[in-house]
Amino acid sequence: MDPDRGLRRHLHALVDVTIVQVALPTMQRQLHASFADLEWVISAYALSLAALILTQGTLADRFGRKRIFMVVWPFSRWHRWCAAWPTAPPS
């Protein structure tokens, strides 16, 4: 077992939440959100990230890390592709 794996997971979660925090001023400006709305965004994102990490860990213990990785990997690629897209699609 890799001793640095836990540290990498914590850093990944920290980077994810930091990315959301960096996007908050733009979200506030474009969506006319209040400070309370932005607090809800951070809380909801952190809670859902924690729930997904725990669920994936449990499923990986039960069914194997490689199998769960192969299921989660396409969603991760889609997330990165959407993050790199320069504009949002028109509504």
RAVEN-V730381 format. One record per run of one state. SS is the DSSP state (a for helix, b for strand, c for the rest). FROM is the first residue (numbers start at 1). TO is the last residue. Records with the same first field share a line. If there is no record, write none. Layout:
SS: FROM-TO + FROM-TO
//
This chain:
c: 1-4 + 32-34 + 64-64 + 85-91
a: 5-31 + 35-63 + 65-84
//
